[in-house]
Amino acid sequence: MTLTSAAGIISLLEEEDTQLKNFALSKLNDVVDDFWAEIADSIEKIEVLYEDAGFEYRQLSALVASKVYYHLGSYEDSLTFALGAGPLFDVNAISEYVDTTISKCIDHYIGLRVKIMASEDITIDPNLEDLVNRIINELFVNQAVGIAIEARRIDVFEKAITSSNNVEEMLAYSFKICMSVLENRQFRNEALRVIVRLYNQASKIDYLSVCQCLIYLDDPVSISTILTQLIQSNNQDDVLSAYQIAFDLVENASQQLLSKILKEFKTTLDANNTMEVENNVENTDSPSAEQTDESKADNQKSDSNEENRTQSSSEHSNMDKILEILRGDITIKLMSEFLFRKNRSDMQILKITKDYARNGMAHTATVIANAFMHYGTMSDTFLRDNLDWLGRAANWAKFTATASLGVIHKGNEKNSIKLMSHYLPKDNTSSNGMQSGGALYALGLIHANHGHGILSYLRNQLKEAASQPIRHGACLALGLAALGTANQDIYDDLYDCMIHDEAVTGEASGLAMGLVLIGRKSPEPLEKMITYLKETDHEKIERGLALGIALIMYGCLEEADIVIETLCGDENSNLRCSGMYTIGMAYCGSGSNKAIRQLLRVAVSDVNSDVRRAAVVSIGFVLVRSPEQCPSVVSLLAESYNPHVRYGAAMALGISCAGTGLKEAVNILEPMMHDSVNFVRQGALVAISMVLIQQTEATNSKAPTVREYFTKVIADKHEDSLAKFGAIIAQGIIDAGGRNATISLLTRSGHVRTESVVGLLVFSQFWFWFPYCHFLSLAFTPATVIALNSNLQMLKVDFKSNCKPSVFGYIPYIQPSKEKPKGKIPTAILSTTAKALARAKRGEDIKSAIKSERKTEEPMEVDTPSKTEAKPVEKELDWELLPNPARVLPAQLKYIEFPKADRYAPLKKSNKGGIVMMKDLTPGESQETLEPLPDVNIRSIDEEEEAEPPEPFEYEED
């Protein structure tokens, strides 16, 4: 019999007998999903039973009440009674009620734990704690780690990792989650220390992963200790691990951290040298003895000492190599050599663009595009071949053109002064200020983030500068070369420049101070910069300081909230712009919902268009770790009535989705290339080139169409100059680094790449100041895999790519158009004349046919088959071999196989590209290595090439 009403069961709740009430509650619990509406009318009776402390079955009444409130949509009350149900609430039950209640419970618990971490005086209900613990115990390990991180439960976090079946894999997963989910810097550091401790407890320690954690913890002492321990090991694998760690440090660590590691490492090295000298002195001064058993023992000891000296010499050699790697010299040399060897720039593109560059804006854009296309290749052929055309540049265009040499010769630090000597400021004051300033800027670009060898020279040039353009270039150069060093002396020099209140100089110095102190959250400089921004009358200085303030708070997460609140509440629009960029920098790569909500609110509410644009652009920085989310976040903003918001949406997509070829991003940007507002089209063109950089037709079907559209915009004489500027720049970006570089805001180890963030932030300001375009070169990353042996030489090995060569191959060169020979224009024929000629022709045809019948029949001619037969189309292979150093795009890495393990094996387990140390499995055999390239002949672009020496000859005397 089917139950049609719960009224009878409800009436039993009024009985005096406890067992009848228990029976009624049990039945109501069974039918509550069907009769919850009827039971809701009597919910007070159930609540009274729960509140009766003497009632034996009060937990069951709480469970029934919880289910009723769940159906009523009152989830807070439902959770409250579910906590009262105690163990009767089955976390393993499969129902929507249980799933929803668990979700609400976890969210509520996480919210309380976050408030407790923020030093708020809150007490957590023991029933809630108990329920959460039961939920965690029943979860999968991955889910438990996630909840532990969000709920700030370090004990649960450690327990979840150690209870996993694969601790090593769970440690790697936990590290990834810590870096992508955690917004609280303090708890993140606690979690990373737990991960380091668990790594060190393993039977075989993964030092590569340990050092990745120590980079975030900013712990140079521990890193130096690990390197020293590995170098002094007798195991060759440990030495290779030390080299690999050193290369990873150069890629991921800041200049300041690297300098601290070098200092600690040198201290250890000096201590070892002192001990070795003392031991040698003791052995030398020991008295001689007769040839007895004691002397034999001394001989054996001498042999042992000789072996120790040999081993010590090997350790010194290894330490010297480590020092050279940590200075960054080897990495820069290898990457420069790769870009030089593999340069596949298409000069025909530049030639076509140059022919259409008929105004100053297009001229400057072409120079910048050439710099991007030849980034790091040291190939300035285009500039040398077009010196007359290049000479048209004037004023700041000349400054930018000179600085473009710094992009082309990026990494050529050894010859940088010689290269720019023709343009650098001389002792006399007659030098061209624009060229000299541009040359100093070029030096900064060449030495960006690796400027320890050029800083003193740049400081002297800044002090002796005779004009604003020179000071402007010197400030930018110092900021680039001293990026992240937190050098107090350089900061003081830059601050002294700013307080002279020169607009052009002040803009560069304000930005440069932020570059030097990036991520340091230094309170005193921050206060000075904010105060000066409020007091100055120069908008240029305000904009420079706005960026500098944002850079100082880079990566600070919640520690930047007070500064952000101060900036965003000010009436000065440039301070509010700074607030938006500070959010983007402080929460860069965090994916913080709080940060995105704040940026979206400002993007639709602020009265100033510059502030709204800055807010939307900053969304791209927050979402760099999750680019697939950016299109959905900014899709509505891309359709805004405000063109500044649309422009910001385009740039946000370009920043977040750079190098991904993400189809959703391209689908939003493609219609924006046809926007009615010129600067929106410009932003869309630049952004889509950043998304499609190094993409082929196989990886994104729209890549060829977009490239053709760039050419169409450039060639269209009716197109606006702003859109043309964007199209020309886009051409340079999409083929950056000789088609061997990409844009990546994350390092291969998963760290947010500081250089790329700086480059894209300042590049986005070309809206105001076009020389900032060159900063984009900081975001370019060579797409390569380079295999090295223990002597740090490139091995002659091939990598196998398990996909068709066309999928990730180079874009074919543009073939130069073949002009038809000019001839006479055909004479126009009237229609009446044509008809008369046709009738005459028909008459002639009839006469010739009659004559042919009278002649002897001639044999029929047969067409002879052509001797050249069509060649069958060769089927493309499903794989290819890539010689070391190999061009390997990020999306191609999963298809790459290292050489077979019969000779070499990579030290790293996962293939993430970059520099890879190879273990020699047969050390006794000789190794084939690549010869390093000779130094390129360096000379200024307007110097005449020296004549070649004459051929050898014999001089005969008379």
Protein Blocks (a to p, Z undefined) as FASTA:
>chain_A
ZZfbfklmmmmmmpmblklmmmmmmmmmmmmmmmmmmmmmmmmmmmmmmmmmklmklmmm
mmmmmmmmmmnopaklmmmmmmmnmmmlcfkbccfklmmmmmmmmmmmmmmmmmmmnopa
cdddfklmmmmmmmmmmpcfklmmmmmmmnopaklmmmmmmmpmblmlmmmmmmmmmmmm
mmcfklmmmmmmmmmmmmmmpmbdcfklmmmmmmmnopaklmmmmmmmmmmpmbfklmmm
mmmmmmmmmmmmcfklmmmmmmmmmmmmmmmmmmmmmmmmmmmmpccddddfklmmmmmm
mmmmmmmmmmmmmmmmmmmmmmmmmnommmmmmmmmmmmmmoccdfklmmmmmmmmmbfk
lmmmmmmmmmmmmgoklpaklmmmmmmmmmmpgcjlmmmmmmmmmmmmgoilmlmmmmmm
mmmccfblkbcfklmmmmmmmmmmmmgoiaklmmmmmmmmmmmpcbfklmmmmmmmmmmm
mgoklpaklmmmmmmmmmnopaklmmmmmmmmmmmmgoklpaklmmmmmmmmmmpmbfkl
mmmmmmmmmmmmgoklmmlmmmmmmmmmpmblklmmmmmmmmmmmmgoklpaklmmmmmm
mmmmpmbfklmmmmmmmmmmmmmmmmmlmmmmmmmmmmcfblklmmmmmmmmmmmmgokl
paklmmmmmmmmmcfbfklmmmmmmmmmmmmgoiafklomklmmmmmmmmmmmmmmkbcf
klmmmmmmmmmmmmgghipaccdfbdfkopacfklmmmmmmmmmmmmmmklmmmmmmmpc
cdddddddfkopacddddddfbdfklmmccdddddddddddddddddddfklmmmmmmmm
mmmmmmmmmmmmmpccdddddddddfbdcdddddddfbdcddddddddfklmmmpccddf
klbccfblbdgehjdddddfblmbccdddddddddddddfkbccddddddddddddZZ
